[in-house]
Amino acid sequence: MTRVYLIRLRNFLLTTLTQVLIFSQIHLFGYATAYIYIIFLLKLPRHTTRNELMLWAFTMGLIVDIFGNTPGVNSAAATLMAFTRGYILESFVQKGTSDDFVPSAATMSWSKYIVYSLTSLLFFCIILFLLELFTINYPLTLLMGVGGSTLLTLLFIIATELFNRK
């Protein structure tokens, strides 16, 4: 059990540092940013409790907020995504699947995993950009930010899955 949490802590640190040091500095066309740290939340096992998942998400989001000078935006969006992750995951997992199930393209089909990731990312990005802009008076800016960031992050999720494929 301790080994599992040490591996989880290592993955937490790697994804958070990668986000803070590399991906938060890259803004394609001024709108699209890859939120690579969401992969950690998407890949947690199914049996992870909602409270634990929300704690991981809040902590990750808070670290990204501190280093990105975005007061509470990432932590709120990541926490809300973590809260809904169980409901989203259940709609793509067959009944009777074991509790130690880890969402991935290998355990689900590629199409289900991509739709699961896309749904979670879209929810995350909508919340993130609504909180960041704090208005809906600029729908084009909102759409370009949400669409660009969702697609860019989804490309990195697919690349990560292809890289980790055995």
Buried (B, 14 or more C-beta within 10 A) or exposed (E): EEEEEEEBEEBBEEBBEBBBEEBBEEBEEEBBBBBBBBBBBBBBBBEBEEEEBBEBBBBBBBBBBEBBEBEEBBBBBBBBBBBBBEEBBEEBBEEEEEEEBBBBBEBBEEEBBBBBBBBBBBBBBBBBBBBBBEEEEEEEBBEBBBBBBBBBBBEBBBEBBEEEEE
